[in-house]
Amino acid sequence: MLAGVVPFPPEFARRYREKGYWRDRSLAEEVAPAFKRYAERIAFIDRDARVTYSEVNDVSDRLALNLLEAGLAPLDRVVVQLPNVIEFVYLYFALQKIGCIPIAALATHRFLEVSQFAKLSGASACVTPDRHGDFDFTEMIRRVREEALSVKLGIVLGEAPAGFLSLADLISREPKKRQKDLRALKIDPTDPAIFQLSGGTTGVPKLIPRTHNDYAYNSRIAAKVCGVTGDSVLLLALPIAHNLPLACPGVQGYMLSGGKVVLSASTRPDDLFQLIQRHKVTHLKAVPALLIRLINDPSIGRCDLSSLRVIQSGGQRMQPEVRLRTRELIPS
């Protein structure tokens, strides 16, 4: 067990194992059968790119081996601050394969939050874009590394300046390490698979450990409740690292079920409506504020939204009138 993480009470853990909720497998082990079973299916759509299950598996393997070579090791904490792009998916599963623990930062977090995450967790690496909008993340990470001396690696999606590693290079480069190096790693399913974040309503968000056991069960049962099957198509416009888009059932639940995930960097109603129509989206995740924007946008009647079956809302309580109006406009 990672130092500083409080384990579940023994009686609680025993009961969950007896009921079959916890399988004592790492997240990587839980997802591995899906990579083989659904190998040729499209797993993710990111803009014009369509990525199969086997491609996600192969690329995340290669990235995992290159991250090991770069110096990461099981239980190392990694601050991940990427937008809704396929590179997040590759990185997330690569970290799971080597037992590193991603810290689910958001693209809107800045030096105050990221430096706190790094110091509290003893993070070994930070992964960010080079820029997002008009913000220079590499300059921020330079400052973070001065404050949090545990951070040895800065990994950048985009142009990597001196002193940083290129995520694109780590993804594409032929690794020197081999599959046997991945198989040799031992990952304890009672250890954290990820540090999610609290809402930050009382200050800087707090780190919430989610173990491999509980996070895998979370996604399996959420997929069942939401009716996710191999024919389901999820549209993700909410930040992908959030608990809801990632695991409720989110990316994890869809991977376990053989479904498809459409990634959107935009939350503009017209963009989302077009994606729903083009990809015949069946499931949409939203927060009430986004849903209100969608149902009040005049473009809602211009696209065929009849494929939608489930709109899942989180973050705060939805007002009844919003729910009723949504059902009127999207009766499917």
C-alpha positions in Angstrom: 0.0 0.0 0.0 1.3 3.4 -1.0 2.5 5.3 2.1 -0.1 7.8 3.4 -3.1 6.1 1.8 -5.6 4.8 4.3 -6.8 1.3 3.2 -10.5 0.2 3.2 -11.5 -1.4 6.5 -10.8 -5.2 6.4 -14.4 -6.2 7.0 -15.6 -3.9 4.2 -12.9 -5.3 1.8 -13.8 -8.9 2.7 -17.5 -8.4 2.0 -16.8 -6.8 -1.4 -14.5 -9.7 -2.4 -17.1 -12.3 -1.3 -19.8 -10.6 -3.4 -17.5 -10.5 -6.4 -17.4 -6.7 -6.6 -13.6 -6.7 -6.2 -11.6 -9.1 -8.4 -8.1 -8.2 -7.2 -6.9 -7.3 -10.6 -5.2 -4.1 -11.7 -7.0 -1.8 -14.1 -4.6 -2.9 -16.8 -5.6 -6.5 -16.2 -9.3 -5.7 -16.2 -9.1 -3.9 -19.6 -6.6 -6.4 -21.2 -9.3 -8.9 -22.4 -11.3 -6.1 -24.1 -8.2 -5.1 -26.1 -8.2 -8.6 -27.6 -11.9 -9.3 -27.7 -12.7 -6.1 -29.6 -9.3 -5.7 -31.3 -10.6 -4.5 -34.7 -13.5 -2.3 -33.4 -13.2 1.5 -33.3 -12.6 2.5 -29.7 -12.1 6.2 -30.1 -12.8 9.0 -32.6 -10.7 12.2 -32.2 -11.5 14.7 -34.9 -10.7 12.8 -38.1 -8.8 10.0 -36.4 -10.4 6.6 -35.8 -8.5 4.4 -33.4 -9.1 0.7 -32.8 -8.9 -1.2 -29.6 -5.8 -3.0 -30.8 -4.2 0.4 -31.7 -4.9 1.7 -28.2 -3.3 -1.4 -26.8 -0.2 -1.3 -29.0 0.4 2.4 -28.6 -0.1 2.4 -24.9 2.3 -0.6 -24.6 5.0 1.3 -26.6 4.5 4.5 -24.5 4.5 2.4 -21.2 7.9 0.9 -22.1 9.4 4.3 -23.1 8.1 5.8 -19.8 9.9 3.0 -17.9 13.0 3.8 -19.8 12.6 7.5 -19.0 12.7 6.6 -15.3 9.1 6.1 -14.2 8.3 3.2 -11.9 5.3 1.6 -10.2 3.6 3.9 -7.7 5.2 7.0 -9.1 2.7 9.9 -9.2 2.2 11.7 -12.5 0.2 15.0 -12.8 -1.7 14.6 -16.1 -3.2 17.8 -17.5 -4.3 17.1 -21.0 -7.4 18.1 -23.0 -9.9 15.7 -24.7 -7.4 14.2 -27.1 -6.5 10.6 -28.0 -3.0 11.2 -26.4 -4.7 11.3 -23.0 -6.1 7.8 -23.6 -2.7 6.4 -24.7 -1.1 8.0 -21.6 -3.8 6.9 -19.2 -3.5 3.2 -20.2 0.3 3.4 -20.4 0.5 4.6 -16.8 -1.9 1.9 -15.7 0.3 -0.7 -17.4 3.4 0.3 -15.4 1.5 1.0 -12.1 2.0 4.7 -12.1 -0.7 6.8 -10.5 -2.1 9.7 -12.6 -3.3 12.8 -10.8 -6.4 13.9 -12.8 -5.6 17.7 -13.2 -7.7 19.8 -15.5 -6.6 22.1 -18.3 -7.9 25.1 -16.3 -5.6 24.4 -13.3 -2.7 26.8 -13.0 0.5 27.1 -10.9 -1.3 27.3 -7.5 -3.2 24.0 -8.0 -0.5 22.0 -10.0 2.3 22.9 -7.6 0.1 21.8 -4.7 -0.8 18.5 -6.4 2.9 17.9 -7.1 4.1 18.7 -3.5 1.3 16.8 -1.7 1.7 13.7 -3.8 5.5 13.8 -4.3 4.9 13.6 -8.1 7.7 12.4 -10.3 6.4 13.9 -13.6 4.0 16.4 -15.1 2.3 15.9 -18.5 0.8 19.0 -20.1 0.2 20.6 -23.6 2.9 23.1 -24.7 0.1 25.7 -24.8 -3.6 25.7 -24.4 -5.3 28.9 -25.6 -2.9 31.7 -24.7 -1.4 29.9 -21.7 2.2 28.5 -21.7 2.2 25.3 -19.7 5.9 24.7 -20.1 6.8 27.9 -18.2 4.4 26.9 -15.4 6.0 23.4 -15.1 9.4 25.1 -14.9 8.1 26.9 -11.8 6.5 23.8 -10.4 9.8 21.9 -10.7 11.5 24.7 -8.7 8.9 24.3 -5.9 8.4 20.5 -6.0 11.8 18.9 -6.3 10.3 15.4 -6.7 9.2 16.3 -10.2 12.0 15.0 -12.4 10.2 14.8 -15.8 8.2 17.4 -17.7 6.5 15.7 -20.7 4.9 17.9 -23.3 2.2 17.3 -25.9 3.3 19.6 -28.7 6.6 21.4 -29.0 8.9 20.3 -26.2 11.5 22.9 -25.2 15.0 22.0 -23.7 14.6 20.1 -20.5 11.3 18.5 -21.5 10.4 15.2 -23.2 8.1 15.1 -26.2 5.0 13.0 -25.6 4.7 12.4 -29.4 8.2 11.0 -29.4 7.5 8.8 -26.5 4.4 7.5 -28.3 6.1 6.9 -31.6 9.7 5.8 -30.7 10.6 2.1 -30.8 11.2 1.2 -27.2 14.5 -0.4 -26.0 12.7 -2.3 -23.3 10.5 -5.3 -24.2 7.2 -6.8 -23.2 8.8 -9.0 -20.6 9.6 -5.8 -18.7 5.9 -5.0 -18.5 5.0 -8.5 -17.5 7.7 -8.4 -14.7 5.9 -5.5 -13.0 3.8 -6.3 -10.0 0.8 -4.0 -9.4 -1.2 -4.3 -6.2 -4.9 -3.9 -6.9 -5.4 -2.4 -3.4 -3.1 0.5 -4.3 -4.4 3.7 -5.9 -5.0 3.5 -9.7 -5.6 7.3 -9.8 -5.9 10.3 -7.7 -9.1 12.1 -8.5 -9.8 15.6 -7.3 -12.4 17.1 -5.0 -14.5 20.0 -6.2 -12.2 22.6 -4.7 -15.1 24.5 -3.1 -13.1 25.0 0.1 -9.8 25.9 -1.6 -7.3 23.9 -3.7 -8.8 20.6 -4.7 -7.9 17.6 -2.5 -6.5 14.3 -3.8 -8.9 11.4 -3.7 -7.3 7.9 -4.0 -9.3 5.4 -6.1 -7.9 1.8 -6.0 -7.7 -0.5 -8.9 -10.3 -2.7 -7.2 -12.9 0.0 -6.5 -12.4 1.9 -9.7 -12.8 -1.1 -12.0 -16.0 -2.1 -10.1 -17.2 1.5 -10.3 -17.0 1.4 -14.1 -18.4 -2.1 -14.5 -21.5 -1.3 -12.5 -22.0 2.1 -14.0 -21.9 0.6 -17.5 -24.6 -1.8 -16.5 -26.8 0.9 -14.9 -26.4 3.1 -18.0 -27.1 0.3 -20.5 -23.8 0.4 -22.2 -23.2 -2.3 -24.8 -20.9 -2.9 -27.7 -23.2 -0.8 -29.9 -23.1 2.2 -27.6 -21.4 5.5 -28.6 -20.4 8.0 -26.0 -19.8 11.7 -26.7 -17.3 13.2 -24.3 -17.2 17.0 -24.2 -16.6 17.3 -20.4 -12.9 17.2 -19.3 -11.9 13.6 -19.9 -9.9 13.3 -16.6 -13.0 14.1 -14.5 -14.4 11.1 -12.6 -17.7 11.1 -14.6 -16.2 11.1 -18.1 -13.4 8.7 -17.1 -15.1 6.1 -15.0 -18.8 6.5 -14.5 -18.9 4.5 -16.8 -16.9 6.8 -19.0 -13.8 5.8 -20.9 -13.2 2.8 -18.7 -16.8 1.5 -18.8 -17.0 1.8 -22.6 -13.7 0.0 -23.0 -14.8 -2.9 -20.8 -18.1 -3.1 -22.8 -16.7 -2.8 -26.4 -18.3 0.5 -27.0 -17.0 3.6 -28.8 -16.0 7.0 -27.5 -16.1 10.3 -29.5 -13.8 12.9 -28.1 -14.7 16.6 -28.4 -12.5 19.6 -27.6 -15.5 21.8 -28.0 -18.6 22.4 -25.9 -20.3 24.6 -28.5 -23.9 23.3 -28.9 -23.7 23.3 -32.7 -20.4 21.3 -32.7 -21.9 18.7 -30.3 -25.2 18.4 -32.2 -23.2 17.7 -35.4 -21.1 15.1 -33.6 -24.2 13.4 -32.3 -25.7 13.2 -35.8 -22.5 12.2 -37.6 -21.6 9.4 -35.2 -25.1 8.3 -34.0 -24.2 9.0 -30.4 -26.3 7.1 -27.9 -24.9 8.4 -24.6 -24.0 12.0 -23.6 -22.4 13.2 -20.4 -23.2 16.8 -19.3 -23.4 19.1 -16.3 -26.6 21.1 -15.8 -25.0 24.3 -17.1 -24.0 22.6 -20.4 -27.4 20.9 -20.8 -29.1 24.3 -20.3 -26.9 25.7 -23.1 -27.8 22.8 -25.4 -31.6 23.0 -25.0 -31.7 26.7 -25.3 -29.5 26.8 -28.5 -31.5 27.5 -31.7 -29.4 24.9 -33.6 -30.9 22.1 -31.6 -33.5 21.5 -34.3 -31.1 21.4 -37.2 -29.5 18.0 -36.5 -30.9 14.5 -36.1 -30.5 13.7 -32.4 -32.8 10.6 -32.4 -29.9 8.2 -31.7 -29.5 9.6 -28.1 -30.7 7.2 -25.4 -29.1 8.4 -22.2 -28.0 11.9 -21.1 -26.1 11.5 -17.8 -25.7 14.7 -15.7 -23.4 15.3 -12.8 -21.7 17.9 -10.7 -24.8 19.4 -9.2 -28.5 18.8 -8.9 -30.5 19.2 -12.1 -33.7 21.4 -11.9 -36.9 19.5 -12.8 -37.8 22.0 -15.5 -34.4 21.4 -17.3 -35.1 17.6 -17.3 -38.6 18.1 -18.6 -37.5 20.5 -21.4 -34.8 18.1 -22.4 -37.3 15.3 -22.8 -39.5 17.5 -24.9 -36.7 18.5 -27.3 -34.9 15.1 -27.3 -37.8 12.6 -26.8 -35.7 9.6 -27.8 
